[in-house]
Each structure stands twice: as C-alpha cells, then as structure tokens.
Amino acid sequence: MKFKTRVLFIFLICSFYSYSQEGIPVYSDYLSDNYYLIHPSMAGAANCAKIRLTARKQWFGQEEAPTLQTLSFNGRVSDRSGAGIIVFNDKNGYHSQKGVKLTYAHHIMFSRDELDLNQLSFGISGGLIQSQLDETNFGGTFDPIVFGAIQKDSYFNLDIGASYNYLDFYAHATVQGVLETRRDLYTDYESDNLRKYLLSVGYVFGKRNSITWEPSVLFQLFDKTKEKSIDLNLKAYKNMDFGSLWAALSYRRSFDGARYLAGNNTVSNQKLQYFTPIVGLNFNRFMFAYTYTQVTGNVKFDTGGYHQITLGIDLFCRKERYDCNCPAIN
C-alpha cells in the first residue's frame, strides 16, 4: 500500500510540476467570455467594457488544495486604443503567487461601416508577479536550502499578442513571458525561460434568432520543455429577450505523458486530459457562469474535480452591435 501511495505521489508531483507555470495558469476561464485573460490584444476589442471576477477551487475537502482568483477590467479608451488590468491570486499548497498586469492594445478597423466587424488588434501587457514559499510548517530540518521562514521574490515580465476578428471568425496569438527572467526562490537551477505560446481559432455558425454554435481550438506550447496541449471546445448560445443562455464543453489533451507503475509491475503511460462543461447566463449586462472540470485517467488525486464561478458585468456599451455572430465582441 505504501509503495502504491508513493508511486501516486511521485506521478502527481511530476505531472503538476511539468505543467506548473508562473503567472496566471491557463484553465478554461477564457470560455466564460474572458479571452482578455489570456490574450492582451483583446483589451478593448469588444463594444463594451468588461469586468470579470473568477474564483476557482480544486479538490473540495483537501487541505492546501489549489485555488485561483482573478479580477479583470478592460475597455476602449479611444477609437483605436484599449486598456485593461488583471489582478490575480494563485495558491497551491505552500507555494503562492500574486500579481498585477497592465495592458495596452491598439485596434485597426478595416470595416466598411460602423456595423461591419473587420478588426486587427495588437496588445502588450506588463506584469509584476510575487512568488512566495511558506516554509514555516516544514518542521526541524538540517537541509541548507530550507530556512523555515516565508521566502518571497518578485519579477517583471511581458506578454504580447495579436487578434483578428472578422464577422463570425476570430484568431488570437499570444506569447506569454517574453523576457528571460528568473525568480530567486527555490534553487539556482530554476530556468529563466518562462515563455509560452498560445494560439486560438474559432468560428460561430447559425442565425441569431436560433441556436448558434461556436467550435474553437486553443493550442499551448511551453518553450523550455516543449510540452504541448490542445483544447477542443464547443459552445452553444440561445438568444433570449433578457440576454442569452449558453453552454460549453471543452476537452484538453496533453501531447506529453508520464509513466507510472501499474499492477503486476507493468509500466504504463498516462497523458493529462480532462473534460470541462460550462453553463452560463447573460442577463442584460450581467453575466454568470459555472465551470466544472473532471480529470480522467487511471491515476488522479481524489475525485479529480475542479469548480469555478465567474461573475461579470458589461459597461459603457455602444448603442448598436456589430452585424455578426460574434459573442466575444458584441
């Protein structure tokens, strides 16, 4: 029993370390009308300013389970400029990080009139992040790298990206962690390459007076480790007199796996994969969404379920919407 427990523990540590990241972790938050959270070029791209608050909790009932809270605001500041701010708090056991990002975006319109959407956007975010390691509960140890106190370190980094919104089609490309920088928190062997590449593409099908469908894809690549993952998403919208009802299903799959010892001393390989159903409601200018993520596979911690709530409000909206099926913009 102890051996199996150790195998499970090692697999989990390796798996989460492989996908650990500085800055805001990329979950499925962006599907809750929150693309600005991962793509700085979306700051002010919509016809309304947007406030979004998210709260995520993993593994209910487990002490020191990972949690994440984000608060973002973005909107237009002139005909061609947008700005935004993101504040976040991410905690995972004894490790935590807090940060703030400030964003500027420039939007170029190729439209024939004010209702025609044909927009190319560029954005840049500057972020200050503080990482913290709480060693106060580690107990007595003679390990020279354990100080028994709270260790902190801060660093600055940049995200850059571009977006193209044309009627019912959209595409986003972002590089997160552009600068080579390293927190001096754990050891001298930490990599100074935190760079990650994100690519999103999607299209909305259907008529606005019926159910519309939005398939999309998100691809991630970690520059240092060459780890890759892909999200396959499908959202459905139903417009109502008060706003809209919508639901989504996302499937994430890693291209990289971790080996573990299964029964009969056989070695098996498991890749990170999980399903995320989302339900949401837009009531006038208010938005509410609930997200549940279920990890699949033979090896997982507890039930493998994660919960998230997203609250939002749209402000300073244009009087007329764009003539397209483009929920992230309209």
N, C-alpha and C positions, 0 to 999 in steps of 0.2 A: 504493500500500500504506500509506504514511504517513497519507494522508488518511482511509482506512478505519479505521485504528487510532485516529486522533483522534476520529472520529465515534463509534466504540465506546466510547472512554474517556469522552467527554462524556455519552453516554447513560447509562453506568453511574453516573457521579458524580451526575447529576441524579436518576436513579431511586433510588439509595440515600439521597441527601440528602432526597428527598421523603418517604421512609418512615423516616428516621432519627428516633430518639426518645431522650429522656433517661429514665433508669430502666430497668427490665427489659424488653427487647424482647419482644413478643408473638409467639411462634412457635406450634408445635403441642404444646408441653410439657404443656399442661393436659389433653390427651387421655390422658396416661400417669398417670391417677388423681392429678392435680395441679391441680385447679381453684383451690385456695387461692393458687397462684402469681399468678393474675390477679384473683381476686375475694376481697377481705378478709373478706367475710361468711361465707366457708366455713371460717374458723378455728374448729376445734372442732365443726363441724357433723356430722361422722361419728361412728360409735360406737367408733372407735379413734383414738388419737393417731397422727400420721403424720410420718415423716421421709422426705424425698425429696432425692436428690442427682442433678443433671443435669450433663452435660458435652457441649457442642456444638462441632463443628468444621466450618468451611466450606472448600471448595476445598483438598483434600489436595494437598500438593506445592507450594503457593503460599506465599511468604514473607509475613509480616504478615497472613495471612488472618484473618477474623473468628472469634473464639472466645467462648464464654459458659459460665460455670459458676454454678450456683445450689445453695444448700443451704437447705432449709426444714424447719421443725418447727411443727406446730400440734396442738392438742388441747383437750379440755374441762378447765376449771379449777373449774367448779361445775355445778349442774344447769342453769343458764341462761347461763353465760358460757364463752367460748372465748378462747384467746390463741395467738399464733404469732409466729415470727420468720423472716425471709428474709435471707440474706447472698448477695451476688452479685458477680461479676467479669466485666466485659464489655470486650473488646478488639477494636479494628478499626483495623489499621494503626498510625498514630502517635497515634490517639485511644483513650482507655480510660476506663472509669468503674467505680468500686467503690461499694458501698452496703449499707446495712442497713435493714430495715423491721421495725417492731414493730406488732403488730396486737391489737386487742381486738374481740370480736364478742359480740353479745347474741342469744340464741335464745329464741323464744317457741313453745311447743308447744301445738297445738290438738288433740292426739291423744286418742282415747277410752281408750286403754290404752298400756302401755309398748312394745307391738309395732307399733302403728299410727303410721305416719310422716305427720305434718302439721305442718311446721315453717317458721316465718318467721324470718329471720335478718338482722341488721344488723351491719356491720363498718366499722371505720376503721383505717387504717394510717398511721403517721408514719414517713417515711423520710429518712435523711441520705445524700446522694449526693455523691461527689467525682469531678469530671471532670478529666482530665489530658491535656495535649497535649505530646508529646515532640518538641521542635524541635532536639535535639542533632545529628541527622543531616541537617539541611536544607542544610548547607554554607554557604559565604560568600554573603551577600546584603545588599543595601542597602535591603531592604524595611523600613520603620519598624515594622511590626507583627510582624516576626519577630525574636525575642530570642535564638534559638539555645540556649535552655535549656528545662527542663521547666516548663511552666506548669500551675498547679493552681488549682481553685476548687471550693468546696463550697456546697451549698444544701440547704434543708429543704423538703419538700412533703408533701401528704396525699392519700390515696386513700380514697374512701368507697363503700360498696355495700350491696346488699340481695340476699337469696336466698330463694327459696320452693321447698321440697321437699315434694311431696305424692305419696305412694306412688311410682309409676313415672315421675312427671313432675317436671321441675325447670326453674327460670328464675333467671337471675342478671343483675343490672345494676350496673355499676361506673363511677365517674368517677375516672380517674387524673390526678394532677397538678392538684388542685383549686385550689391557691394560684397567684397570678400571681407568678412569681419567675424570675430570670434568672441564669445563670452568667456571670461576667465573665471569659471565657476567650478568645474569638476577637475579636469587634468589638462596638461599641456598637449594631450593627444586629440583634443576636440578639433574637428575640422572647421576651417574658416569659410567653407563654401556651403552656404545655406540656400543656394539658388534652386528655384523650382519653376517649371514651365507649365502653364495651363492653357488649354485650347478648348473653347466651347463653340458648338454649332447647333442651330435649331431652326425649325420651321413650324408655322401654325397653319393647320388645314381646317376648312369648314367655313360656314357662314355665321355671322354674329347673332342671328336670331335663332340659331340651333346650337347643338353641342359642337365645340371646336376642340381639335386635338393638336397637341404640341409635342412631337418627338424631339429629343435633343441628346447630345453627347458631350461629355466632359472628359478630356484626357489630361493626365498628370504625369510629369516626368521629373524625378529628382536628379539634379545634375551630378552630384558627388557619387551617389551609389548606383545611378542608372536604373533605379526602381521605377516601375511604371504601373499605372492603374487606369481603368476606364469606367465611367458611369454611363449606363444606358437608361434614359429617362423617358417617361411618357406622362403628360399632363392632359387633363380634360377639363373644359370650362363650360359652364351653363350660365348665360346671362339672365338676370332676373330684374324686376322693377327696382329693387333696392340696391343692386350691385351684381354680384356673381357668386356662384358656388363652384368649387373646383377640387380636384383630387389628383394626386400624382403617385407614381410608382417608380422607384429608382433601384437599379441593380449595379452594385460596384464589384469589380473583379480586379484583383491584382495579377499582373503578369509574372510575379515572382512568388516563390513559395518557401516554406520552412519545413525541414524534415523533423519527424518525431518518431519515437519508438512505440509501435502499436503492439497488439497481442502477439504471442508466440515469437517474441523478439524480432519481429519484422519491422523494417524501416518504411514509413510512409511519408508522403509529401502532401502538404496542405497549403492552398493559396487563400489569402484573405478574400472573403466575399460576403456580402450582406445585402439584404433587401430592405428598402425604406419606403413604406407607404406614408403618404401625407394627405391630410384633408384640410381645406381652408375655406374661409368665408370672407368676402368683401362686402361690407355693409356701408353704403355711402362712401365716406372717405376713410373708414376704419377697416383694418384687416386683422384676422385671427387665423392661426394655423397650428395644427398639432402634428408632430412628426414622431414616428416610431421606427427604430432601426433594429433589425434582427440579424445577428451574425449566424452564419451557417457553417457546418463542418463538424468533424468528429471531435476536435479539440477546441474548447471555448471556455471562458470563465463564467460561472454562474449560469444564468439563462441566456446571456449574450444580448440582452435587450437594452436599448437606449431610448430615452424620452426627451422631447424638446417642445417648447412652446414659443411661438413667435407672435408678437403684437406689433401693429403698425398703424400709422396714420399718414394720409397724404395732405399736403398743404400747398397753398398758392398755385392751384391748378389753372391751366389755360382754359378759356371758356369753351373752345372747340377741340375735340380729339382728332388725332390723325385718322385718315381714312384707310385703316388697315386692321388686321387681326394681329395686334402686337401688344399683349398684356403687360410686358415689361416696360413699355414706353407710354401707352395710353393710361 
